[in-house]
Amino acid sequence: MPRSTRIRSTHSGSGGIVMDVDRGRMFSLNASGSAMFELLGKGLAEETIIGELAARFEIPASLAQQDLDEFRKTLHRHALVPGAAGGTRE
C-alpha cells in the first residue's frame, strides 16, 4: 500500500490531528487514537503499546489489543502510517 511521504501530526492530552500533506487531508483523533498514533510512531513493540494503553486508559489488555488492531487497519486504509519515510511530527 502506498504511504504518504509527508505525514504531520500534533497531539495534546485530549486528542490530536494528523495531516496528509500530499493529499490535503486532515484527520482528528480522540485521546486514545492520539496515544496510539504517537506510540506507533516511536516504533515500540506491540506488547509495550498495549501495556501503555491499558495502564493509561485503565482498560483490559484485551480491549487495548482490539482497539490497536482496529486503529492500525484504519491507518493503513488511509495510508497514514506513523513514521513513514519523510513523515514529520510537529
N, C-alpha and C positions, 0 to 999 in steps of 0.2 A: 504494500500500500504506500503510495507517495506521501511523504511527510512535508509539512511546511518548513521552509528554511528560515522563517522569521516569526517565531512564536514569542510573544512578550506576555508577561503576567505581573500582576501586583496583588498583594494579599494583605488582609487585616484579620483581626480576631473574629470578625463577623462574616467573612467571606472573601471573595476575590474576583478578579476579572482576568480572562485570558483572551488575547487578541492574536488573530492570524493576520499578520500584516500583508502577506502575499494575496490573500483572498478578500481582505477587507471585512472580516467577520469578527465579532466580539461575543464572548460568552461570559455570563455571570455565574459565579459559583457560590453555593452556600458555605457555611463554616466547614463542614465535613469534606465537601468537594475541594475546597481550597487547601485543606490539610493534606488530602490525598495527592493533589497535584504537586504540592511542594515536596512531600516525602518521596514521591516517584521521581521527581526531578533531581533529587540527591543521589539517586541510584542505590538506595538502600535495599537490603534483602526483603523479600515479601514477608517473612516472619517478623522482621523488625517493624515494618509498616503496620502490619496487623496488630502487633502488640502496642504500638504507639496509639493507633486509632482506638483500640479497646480501652486503654487507660485514659486517654484524653476525653473521650465521649462517654465513658462509663457504660460500655456495651459489651456483650459477649464476643469473644474472638470469632465465633462462627458468623455472627452478623457483620463484623468488620470485614471478614473474608468475602461474604456475599456482596457487600457494598463496594469493596475494592474491585471485585470481578466485573460488576456492572459498570463501574466508573471507567475501567480500562476499555471495555467494549465501546462505550460512548466516545472516549478519546480517540480510539482507532477509527471509529466510524467518521469522525470529523477531522481526522489526520492531525490531531493535536497531542502529540506525544511529548511529554516533558523531557527536556534535554536533547531534543532533536538537533541535528547538525545545524549550526548557525543560529539556533534559538538563543534568546537573551531573556534575562529577568530584570525587570525594573522595580 
